[in-house]
Amino acid sequence: MSPLEQAAFVKAYGNNVAAASDEDVAEFVRRYAQGEDLDYSSDYTTIMDAICMWNDGIRFAREQANKSIIDKAIDQMKIDINRGDYTAIAELLAMVDEKYLHGYISEE
């Protein structure tokens, strides 16, 4: 977690949970980001729960962003296919491991 993300988390925690002071949250997050083994008792339980939700939210946003780029690529492929231009698609598929291509192809 970058310092900017840490600051954003402290602010979000303060606005939405506030079971611990901003100073305690900032210190916990700093130590968490450094990989320290932390005591998750008392107020720290809510901070750790919030960090887990924060990380899940970031993961979800990244997945959505990836889906978005995949959807855009599929749309472009449809345009290329309608034009009869398979060059870019072939170049892209050349970078895919053959086992995945075999798995994609129907067995008929």
Phi, psi and omega in degrees: 000122181289162176303323178294317177295322178299314180297319179297319179296315180302316180295314180297319179298313180299324181283333189243335183241300176053036176274351178222159180290157177303322181295316178296318180296314180301317179294317179298313182295320178300313180293322177299316181295333178276356177083017179293149174279112189253153174276116184266028181275168177049234183298334183293337177299315180292326178293316180295319176301316180294321177298318179299317177294320178302310180297320177297320178297317178296316179299316179298316180298319178295319177299318179295320179296319178294320177298321181298314180291326177294316178299319178295320179295319178297317178300317179295322178298319178299318178298313180299317180296317178299330177276351182079018181255107183254005186301305182295322179296316179298319178296320179294315181293334178296338180272355182268135178303136184303327181298327178286324177295317177298322179293331181283323183292132179292154185272008182290000000 
